[in-house]
Amino acid sequence: MLRNEKYHLIVMGTRGEGTQKGLFFSGIANHLIKTAGCPVLAVPEDTNYQPIERIL
């Protein structure tokens, strides 16, 4: 699916994995970050939402 479309940005949630929770991304997120043809924004599960004030 990703290879058939042209995306500008992928935003996805992640869960910490490994011996130090939050240090490593899950296998799916890690694979996507390495192979996607566009930027990937991976948001950890314990991140607090704050509204966006300005985009440059």
C-alpha positions as CSV (number, residue, x, y, z in Angstrom):
1,M,0.0,0.0,0.0
2,L,2.7,2.5,0.9
3,R,4.6,1.8,-2.3
4,N,1.6,2.5,-4.5
5,E,0.9,5.9,-3.0
6,K,2.9,9.1,-2.6
7,Y,2.7,10.3,1.0
8,H,4.2,13.5,2.3
9,L,4.3,12.4,6.0
10,I,3.4,9.4,8.1
11,V,2.3,9.9,11.7
12,M,2.0,6.8,13.9
13,G,1.8,5.9,17.6
14,T,4.4,3.6,19.1
15,R,4.9,1.5,22.2
16,G,8.2,1.2,23.9
17,E,9.9,-2.2,23.5
18,G,13.1,-3.6,24.9
19,T,14.9,-3.5,28.2
20,Q,14.5,0.3,28.6
21,K,10.9,1.1,27.9
22,G,10.6,4.0,25.4
23,L,14.2,3.7,24.1
24,F,13.3,1.4,21.2
25,F,10.4,1.5,18.8
26,S,8.3,-1.5,18.0
27,G,9.4,-3.7,15.1
28,I,6.7,-2.3,12.8
29,A,7.5,1.4,13.6
30,N,11.3,0.7,13.3
31,H,10.8,-1.0,9.9
32,L,8.6,1.8,8.6
33,I,11.0,4.5,9.8
34,K,13.8,2.7,7.8
35,T,11.9,1.9,4.7
36,A,9.3,4.6,4.1
37,G,9.9,6.9,1.2
38,C,8.8,9.9,3.3
39,P,9.3,11.3,6.8
40,V,7.8,9.3,9.7
41,L,6.7,11.0,12.9
42,A,6.7,8.3,15.6
43,V,4.8,9.4,18.8
44,P,5.5,7.4,22.0
45,E,2.4,6.2,23.8
46,D,3.0,8.2,27.0
47,T,3.3,11.6,25.2
48,N,1.0,14.3,26.5
49,Y,-1.0,16.2,23.9
50,Q,-0.3,19.9,23.5
51,P,-2.0,21.9,20.7
52,I,0.2,23.1,17.9
53,E,0.7,26.8,18.2
54,R,2.7,27.5,15.0
55,I,4.0,25.6,12.0
56,L,7.0,27.0,10.1
